[in-house]
Amino acid sequence: MSEKKKIVQCVPNFSEGRDLEKIEKIVSAFRGKEGVKLLDYSRDEDHNRAVVTVVGEPEAVKNAVIEAIGTAIEVIDMTKHEGQHPRMGATDVVPFIPIKNISMTEAVELAKEVAKEAAEKYNLPIYLYEKAAATPERENLAKVRKGQFEAMAEKLQQPEWHPDFGPKEVHPTAGVTGVAARMPLVAYNVNLDTNKLEIADAIAKNVRHLGGGLRYCKGMGVELKDRGIVQVSMNMTDYTKTALYRVFELIRIEAKRYGVNVVGSEVVGSVPMEALVDTAAYYLGLEDFTMDQVLEARLME
């Protein structure tokens, strides 16, 4: 019997959201490659950023990502970059996410391999963050990226911020790159029947981990002006430990104190099937239900 194929996801973020020609050059690293499937890529002109989503076999994805990092170095000049999104490099972040038949430990090893090889090949300083971080201080991307490209030259000189791989000086035009391994992130929003942003903000504060809420939930209030309502916009950083139904119900409870109702919710981008099956099982009251009972899951094996 043949060994089960390992599937990993990678979501590299590049600091270019306006020049389509440059974006296409970077994305071409993921096209027509054996063992790599380009699922999606999007750009945002205000953020001046492109986000690519690929899945595939670990070695094939690794080689494609390293090629894309090289292309980004060629076409992006961080000394001329400006945008609303925090960034520290041409290839800003490269998170790896275990999807099928691959453990988090293996995803961490893959992240380290990519960081080491890219740093050596391009003379690029690279930080490891999230599950791949060598120290707790480097787990949080916000801390690693603090100061952004403009302050990185000085930051790299500090002993506590020497990069994990590559030179202790910033790449003059490509800055610094962060490489990570993490759980699949679910972008999940819950809509409320009010136009008062302060209510969504207050609810977000109570449900997110930072405010004493659910452990694997980050959240903020957002105004949907065209619909005249507000939403609690969230990133669920580990759906296996904080289920979607749990945050949905908690928001409904918190909304009651303001006389506000939940009018719907949405998933942004892709979502693991298990996250939705878990929620369906809760609302249907299914007993001892497992992913093995999902027809499509069996067909994909």
C-alpha positions as MATLAB code, in Angstrom:
seq = 'MSEKKKIVQCVPNFSEGRDLEKIEKIVSAFRGKEGVKLLDYSRDEDHNRAVVTVVGEPEAVKNAVIEAIGTAIEVIDMTKHEGQHPRMGATDVVPFIPIKNISMTEAVELAKEVAKEAAEKYNLPIYLYEKAAATPERENLAKVRKGQFEAMAEKLQQPEWHPDFGPKEVHPTAGVTGVAARMPLVAYNVNLDTNKLEIADAIAKNVRHLGGGLRYCKGMGVELKDRGIVQVSMNMTDYTKTALYRVFELIRIEAKRYGVNVVGSEVVGSVPMEALVDTAAYYLGLEDFTMDQVLEARLME';
ca = [
       0.000    0.000    0.000;
       1.451    3.382   -1.016;
       2.156    6.070    1.554;
      -0.559    8.706    1.841;
       0.272   11.929    0.022;
       1.124   14.867    2.271;
      -0.608   18.157    1.507;
       0.515   21.518    2.872;
      -0.944   24.980    2.289;
       1.113   28.143    1.947;
      -0.222   31.725    1.992;
       2.678   34.049    1.074;
       2.036   37.815    1.268;
       3.930   40.116   -1.088;
       4.305   43.900   -0.774;
       2.826   44.775   -4.168;
      -0.867   45.363   -4.796;
      -0.890   47.908   -7.629;
       1.390   46.769  -10.462;
      -0.340   43.805  -12.138;
       2.700   42.939  -14.231;
       4.883   42.552  -11.128;
       2.212   40.505   -9.347;
       1.878   38.167  -12.340;
       5.655   37.643  -12.408;
       5.633   36.618   -8.743;
       2.563   34.382   -9.094;
       4.037   32.633  -12.157;
       6.346   30.742   -9.746;
       3.276   28.738   -8.683;
       1.869   27.987  -12.143;
       2.466   24.801  -14.111;
       4.447   23.111  -11.343;
       4.132   19.399  -10.605;
       2.733   18.900   -7.109;
       1.634   22.553   -6.684;
      -1.873   23.955   -7.122;
      -2.475   27.708   -7.169;
      -5.854   28.115   -5.451;
      -6.190   31.868   -5.384;
      -4.430   35.215   -5.370;
      -5.789   38.646   -4.589;
      -4.448   42.172   -4.367;
      -5.396   45.301   -2.475;
      -4.307   48.695   -3.782;
      -4.846   50.526   -0.473;
      -2.846   47.918    1.426;
      -0.457   47.671   -1.569;
      -0.255   43.946   -0.966;
      -0.912   40.651   -2.752;
      -1.910   37.420   -1.008;
      -1.365   34.065   -2.736;
      -2.873   30.738   -1.640;
      -1.286   27.492   -2.825;
      -1.509   23.848   -1.776;
       0.568   20.862   -2.697;
       3.257   18.403   -1.756;
       5.770   19.860    0.722;
       8.923   19.662   -1.419;
       7.197   21.059   -4.518;
       5.580   23.921   -2.571;
       8.934   24.691   -0.907;
      10.726   25.051   -4.253;
       7.947   27.216   -5.741;
       7.902   29.527   -2.703;
      11.682   29.995   -2.765;
      11.437   30.896   -6.473;
       8.636   33.415   -5.734;
      10.721   35.037   -2.969;
      13.512   35.515   -5.513;
      11.145   37.093   -8.038;
       9.745   39.449   -5.383;
      13.299   40.593   -4.588;
      13.806   41.382   -8.289;
      10.589   43.351   -8.855;
       9.808   45.042   -5.499;
      11.759   47.958   -4.052;
      10.746   48.498   -0.417;
      12.406   51.943   -0.308;
       9.560   53.130   -2.577;
       6.757   51.085   -1.020;
       3.867   52.659    0.857;
       0.532   51.180    1.890;
      -1.896   50.826    4.787;
      -0.901   47.296    5.778;
       2.068   46.752    8.134;
       5.027   45.240    6.226;
       8.720   44.591    6.651;
       9.760   43.049    3.348;
       9.117   42.451   -0.359;
       7.979   38.952    0.607;
       6.466   39.984    3.908;
       5.280   36.703    5.411;
       5.257   33.032    4.368;
       3.041   30.896    6.625;
       2.782   27.118    6.115;
      -0.389   25.314    7.199;
      -0.659   21.514    7.577;
      -3.695   20.270    5.632;
      -3.606   16.498    5.094;
      -1.360   13.675    6.349;
       1.171   16.202    7.658;
       1.767   17.186   11.282;
       2.425   20.635   12.688;
       5.934   19.432   13.567;
       6.540   18.619    9.879;
       5.137   22.024    8.858;
       7.581   23.693   11.282;
      10.485   21.745    9.745;
       9.342   22.811    6.261;
       9.212   26.459    7.375;
      12.748   26.193    8.728;
      14.015   24.607    5.493;
      12.474   27.383    3.381;
      13.852   30.083    5.703;
      17.366   28.611    5.658;
      17.516   28.044    1.889;
      15.981   31.412    0.940;
      18.255   33.275    3.370;
      21.358   31.624    1.913;
      20.277   31.935   -1.715;
      19.249   35.600   -1.588;
      21.321   36.954    1.326;
      18.004   37.774    3.005;
      17.408   38.115    6.779;
      14.531   35.879    7.872;
      12.587   35.596   11.134;
      10.661   32.492   12.197;
       7.319   33.207   13.953;
       4.129   31.494   15.236;
       4.665   27.722   15.757;
       8.101   27.884   14.065;
       9.418   30.561   16.461;
      12.577   29.663   18.391;
      11.545   31.807   21.378;
       8.156   32.895   22.833;
       9.045   36.553   22.093;
       8.984   35.811   18.361;
       5.687   33.909   18.199;
       3.596   37.055   17.670;
       4.008   38.459   14.140;
       3.083   41.974   15.327;
       6.128   41.996   17.620;
       8.429   40.658   14.902;
       7.189   43.211   12.360;
       7.092   46.169   14.782;
       8.914   49.158   13.302;
       8.220   47.872    9.778;
      10.686   48.112    6.894;
      11.838   51.607    7.804;
      13.110   50.566   11.273;
      14.419   47.089   10.411;
      18.021   48.143    9.725;
      18.351   49.354   13.305;
      16.285   46.516   14.788;
      18.475   43.781   13.281;
      21.505   45.205   15.093;
      19.933   44.528   18.493;
      21.134   41.139   19.862;
      17.590   40.109   20.821;
      16.430   40.780   17.248;
      19.178   39.137   15.235;
      17.416   37.162   12.460;
      17.015   33.379   12.692;
      18.621   32.982    9.271;
      20.600   35.231    6.929;
      22.688   38.353    7.514;
      22.292   40.661   10.522;
      21.590   43.545    8.201;
      18.486   44.415    6.233;
      18.322   43.634    2.510;
      18.590   47.133    0.937;
      15.508   46.769   -1.288;
      13.745   43.613   -0.054;
      13.857   44.202    3.698;
      13.142   41.240    5.973;
      10.879   38.189    5.572;
       8.909   36.236    8.197;
       8.347   32.486    7.777;
       5.931   30.510    9.962;
       3.898   27.399   10.540;
       0.390   27.807   11.900;
      -3.076   26.279   12.082;
      -5.569   27.065    9.311;
      -6.967   30.516   10.051;
     -10.709   31.023    9.557;
     -11.802   34.579    8.751;
     -15.299   34.659   10.251;
     -17.653   37.639   10.603;
     -20.963   37.959   12.463;
     -23.428   40.690   11.382;
     -25.650   42.674   13.783;
     -28.893   44.593   13.152;
     -27.539   47.948   14.317;
     -25.461   50.712   12.755;
     -23.704   51.565   16.024;
     -20.037   50.669   15.660;
     -19.436   51.095   19.395;
     -21.716   48.086   20.049;
     -19.759   45.847   17.650;
     -16.519   47.087   19.233;
     -17.777   46.319   22.745;
     -18.909   42.818   21.756;
     -15.630   42.141   19.928;
     -13.703   43.183   23.025;
     -15.633   40.666   25.143;
     -15.367   37.672   22.791;
     -11.703   37.986   21.765;
      -8.918   36.393   23.786;
      -7.239   39.734   24.508;
     -10.360   40.938   26.338;
     -10.856   37.770   28.373;
     -12.973   35.972   25.781;
     -12.326   32.848   23.720;
      -8.726   31.618   23.542;
      -8.317   31.333   19.761;
     -10.345   34.365   18.705;
      -9.119   37.771   17.522;
     -11.811   40.344   16.781;
     -12.802   43.927   16.068;
     -15.914   45.897   15.173;
     -16.404   46.876   11.523;
     -18.953   49.180    9.897;
     -20.757   47.958    6.749;
     -21.852   51.359    5.474;
     -23.552   50.124    2.295;
     -25.819   47.842    4.374;
     -26.293   50.208    7.304;
     -25.168   47.598    9.834;
     -22.058   46.613   11.784;
     -20.256   43.326   12.241;
     -17.870   41.608   14.598;
     -14.979   40.707   12.290;
     -12.779   37.882   13.548;
      -9.829   35.659   12.860;
     -10.284   32.225   14.435;
      -6.712   31.044   14.856;
      -7.440   27.429   15.886;
     -10.942   26.204   14.972;
     -10.201   22.782   16.546;
      -9.989   24.377   19.999;
     -12.418   27.317   19.625;
     -15.298   26.207   17.409;
     -17.214   28.620   15.172;
     -20.555   27.813   16.827;
     -19.082   28.787   20.202;
     -18.128   32.301   19.121;
     -21.425   32.687   17.211;
     -23.439   31.861   20.346;
     -21.284   34.051   22.593;
     -21.824   37.038   20.266;
     -25.571   36.374   20.324;
     -25.521   36.374   24.163;
     -23.444   39.580   24.331;
     -25.679   41.312   21.747;
     -28.788   40.755   23.878;
     -27.674   43.265   26.501;
     -27.827   45.989   23.804;
     -31.174   44.809   22.406;
     -29.347   43.805   19.227;
     -29.806   40.656   17.131;
     -27.466   38.576   14.984;
     -28.700   38.786   11.379;
     -26.177   36.479    9.734;
     -22.548   35.509    9.502;
     -19.974   34.943    6.788;
     -16.776   33.071    6.115;
     -14.183   35.023    4.114;
     -12.047   32.919    1.797;
     -11.657   29.170    2.235;
     -12.525   27.211    5.362;
     -11.580   23.675    6.465;
     -14.531   21.290    6.056;
     -14.023   20.098    9.636;
     -14.796   23.587   10.981;
     -18.250   23.551    9.331;
     -18.966   19.880   10.086;
     -18.221   20.541   13.765;
     -20.740   23.403   13.763;
     -23.390   21.386   11.870;
     -22.994   18.528   14.359;
     -23.575   20.956   17.247;
     -26.755   22.551   15.860;
     -28.214   19.204   14.708;
     -27.364   17.561   18.020;
     -25.552   14.716   16.236;
     -24.158   12.109   18.604;
     -20.689   10.596   18.054;
     -20.475   12.120   14.563;
     -17.062   12.070   12.861;
     -15.483   13.362    9.634;
     -15.420    9.741    8.394;
     -19.186   10.007    7.914;
     -18.830   12.917    5.464;
     -19.108   11.488    1.933;
     -16.833   14.081    0.287;
     -14.160   13.528    2.929;
     -14.137    9.812    2.119;
     -14.006   10.488   -1.621;
     -10.960   12.750   -1.221;
      -8.908   10.069    0.528;
];
